[in-house]
Amino acid sequence: MVLKSPTIRHRRLGRELRRLREEAGLTPERAAQHLGWSRSKLNRIEIARIKVTPSDVANACDLYGADSDTKTMLIQLGREIGHRGWWAAYSDVLAGTYVSLEADAAVIRTWEPLLIPGLLQTEGYAQAIISGGRPGLDEAELRRRVSARMQRKVTLLGSASTLHVLMDEIALRRPIGGASIMIEQLDDLIQVSGWPTVTVRVLPLTVGSHAGLDGSFSVFSFDEGDPDVAYTGGAAGEAYLEDSSQVRDLTLGFERLSQMALSPEESVALIAAARSDHEQDP
């Protein structure tokens, strides 16, 4: 099942309403009939495909026999679904689904075979990446995209989320933007690697062929029992995956890559070595 746009709170609300309905012994057809809804509306609410009003939540809770605390909590959860995150101001340049998953996640695991991951990029590196990938951008849009990426970095690294990053050594070696930008980027990467909520590990070039050559991906894990969500993206498009077998495959792939990667301490040493090599570039 491919996730289109619902946030974690949206999915949690739908799942809780479905649980209450099932505990009340009501089929979807009977529940929809009592609520005056179509069967389609009830289904779309339970799978988080449409927004739900506070009165809809209240009526469903009353029908299902939910206690007052549960009813209050779910009505509030429904209201929170419509709240605009910081990324709403950058909706023209950011994928809201991805950033909202980042914001809600307790643990993020991300693999990047080609570049320094976006969450750890410096401003100069990000500008070189974005301008290189989108050569037709005017100066104003380029600045806006870089600003959005820096806001994303500051917001997430300042949160309580735990970030596990795996990257290929080639990301350290490719001279994006020139030696000075790479030195600044690798200095920043070494500093962030020491943060208690961030783990950075590098897959050395000596590994050769491995399971991560198909492309980058991320796996998001959440509190309160919400199922993991995975993301894969590339030139052909992006996908948000909820199917447990697909998410499990990517999680196992991340674990296999972790087993081949250097330790955090060895990774910092390799980053420092790559920095020295860039320093010697003409």
Sequence and secondary structure as in RCSB ss.txt:
>XXXX:A:sequence
MVLKSPTIRHRRLGRELRRLREEAGLTPERAAQHLGWSRSKLNRIEIARIKVTPSDVANACDLYGADSDTKTMLI
QLGREIGHRGWWAAYSDVLAGTYVSLEADAAVIRTWEPLLIPGLLQTEGYAQAIISGGRPGLDEAELRRRVSARM
QRKVTLLGSASTLHVLMDEIALRRPIGGASIMIEQLDDLIQVSGWPTVTVRVLPLTVGSHAGLDGSFSVFSFDEG
DPDVAYTGGAAGEAYLEDSSQVRDLTLGFERLSQMALSPEESVALIAAARSDHEQDP
>XXXX:A:secstr
 B  S  HHHHHHHHHHHHHHHHTT  HHHHHHHHT  HHHHHHHHTT S   HHHHHHHHHHHT  HHHHHHHH
HHHHHHT   GGGGGTTTS HHHHHHHHH SEEEEEESSS  GGG  HHHHHHHHHHH TT  HHHHHHHHHHHH
HHHHHHHTSS EEEEEEETHHHHS TT HHHHHHHHHHHHHHHTSTTEEEEEE GGG S GGGG  EEEEE STT
   EEEEEETTEEEEE  HHHHHHHHHHHHHHHHHS  HHHHHHHHHHHHHHHHT  
